[in-house]
Amino acid sequence: SDLEKVFKHCATISDHGLKDPKTHAHSVTSCLYNLGRLLHKQNRNEESVEIYLRAIHSLPADYAPQSLFNLLGESYFSMKKFKEAEHWYKKSLASKPDHVPAHLTIAKLYGETNRRAEAEEFYDRAKKLNPKSTEPYIHYAQYLHGIGRLEAAAKQFSFAADLAPNEHDIVFNTGNYYRE
């Protein structure tokens, strides 16, 4: 795709002769980050892993890496490489302990690998870290639904609907969860 070509080109532009190599290094990392996201969305996870690792190996010292680490974990998760996914989710949390997306992705991993107590712990942490966001409640509801705890799932969706009563999808899904 054209977007992929642009990100690949952006990531290879030399910093030779630039007045601000620090900004350039951040730009290159951002290009690699976005290229990795694009490849992941296209289910080209092995390629996205390569790109994310390339970005990590050239990280500027002052770059906040939590999202990059978390996305690398997601690519590994998609390939069912759960040990690697967990490693990168934990690195994400180590770099930013209040990074809610990493709490949600590691909770999903623990749910997928039947580590239910740990999954619930991370869903609870995500809700406590960002109590006004619907995302932790929705993710937790989906997890609970997946393990057959339908009433608890409906309750979590209801909490999300209370937070966003004008979000049609959330309110609609809440009704569907209660119907089950």
N, C-alpha and C positions, 0 to 999 in steps of 0.2 A: 504494500500500500504506500501511498505518497507520505502518509504520516510516519510510517516506519522508516522510510528513506530519510526524512527530515531528522528524526531522532538519531539515526545512525550517523548521519553527516555531522550533526551538532556535537556528538560525542567524540568526534575525531579531529575537530578544529584545534590547531596548534595554539599554544599560548606564547609562542615565540614573538617577542617584540611588543607584547601587550603591556599597557600601563598598569593594569590591575589583574595580575594572575590569580589572586585569591577569588575574585568574583568569577573569573573564568572557570576555576576549579569547581565552584558551586554550580555553575551552569552546566558543565559537563556531567556532574553527578545527577543533576535534575533531568538531563536528557536521558541518561541511562536508567534512572528511576522510572521515567515515563515510558521508555521503550520496554522495560521489563513489565510494566503494567499492561501495556498494549499486547505484548506476547502472551501474558497470562490470560487476558480476556479472550484471546484466540485459542486457548487451550494448548499453547506451545510452551508448556511448562519447563521442559529441559532447556530450551533457549532462554526463557525468562530467568531461570536459575543462573545460567552463565552470565547474563547481563547484570543481574543483581550482585553476583560475586565480583564481577569486574568493577562495579560501582563501589563496593565495600573496600576493595583493595586500593582504590584511589581516593578514598574519602578525605576531604579537607578536615583538619583537626577540629575546627569549630562547627562542623556540620552535625545537626541533630539527626542521628541515624535510626530512631525508633521505628518510623514508618517503613523505611527500607528493610530493616531486619524483619519486621512483621510481614511484609509482602513476600520476602524470600521464604519465610515460614509457610505462607499460604501456597506458594508454588510447590514446595515440598509436600504439603498436605494433599494437594490435588493429585500428586503422583503416588500417594499413599506411603510416602517416606516419613512416617510419623516421628521417628527418633530425631531426624534432621529438622522437621518442622518444630518440634518442641524446643530443640536447641535454640533456634532463631527467635521463637516467641519469647523464650526466657531472656535472650540477649536484648530484645526490644524492651522488655519490662525492666531489665537491669539498667538500661540507658535512660528510661523514663518510667518510673514505677506507677505513675498515674495515667499511662497511655491506655485509654479504654478499648480501642480496637484490639490491642494485644491481649487484654483480659478476655475479650469475646472470642478471639480466635483460639487461644489456648483452652478456653472452656469447651469450645466446639471439639477440639482435638481430644480432650479428656472424655467428653461424651462419646465420641466415635470409638474410643479405645476402652470403653467400659470402666472408666475411672470416674464413676458418678459423683462421689463425694468431692473430688477435686474440681470436677466440672461445676458443681453447684457453688462451691466456694468462689470460683472465679466469676460466675454470673453474679453472685451477690456483691462481690467487690466492684464489678462494673456498675451495678445499680447505685452503690454507695458513692462511687467516684463522680457519677454524673446523674443525679436523681431526677433531673428535669428532662433528660433525654429519653425518647421512646425506644431507641435502639437496644439497650440492654434488656428491656422488658420483652421486646419482640423476639430477640435471639433466644432468650430463656424460654419463652412460650413455645417456640419452635422445637427446642430441645425437649421440653416436657411432653409435648405432643408426640414427638418421635419415640419416646419411651413409654407411651401409653398413659401418661398422667394427664388425662384430658381436662379434668376439672381445674387442676392447678394451672394448666396451660391457658385455659380460658380466663382465669383470674389475672394472669400476667398480661394477657392481651387487653383485659379491661383496664388495668393500671395504665397501659400505654394509651388507650383511648381517652382516659381521664386527662392525660397530659396533652393530648392533641385531638380535642373533640371535633375539629374541623378537617381532620385528615380522613378522607373517605375510605381509603384502603384499610387503615387501622380499625376504624369503626366497623366496616364491613367484615373484616376478618375476625373481629371480636365476636360478632353475631354468629359467624360460621363455627367458631370454636365452641361457643355455648350450645349450638345445635347438635354438635357431636356428643 
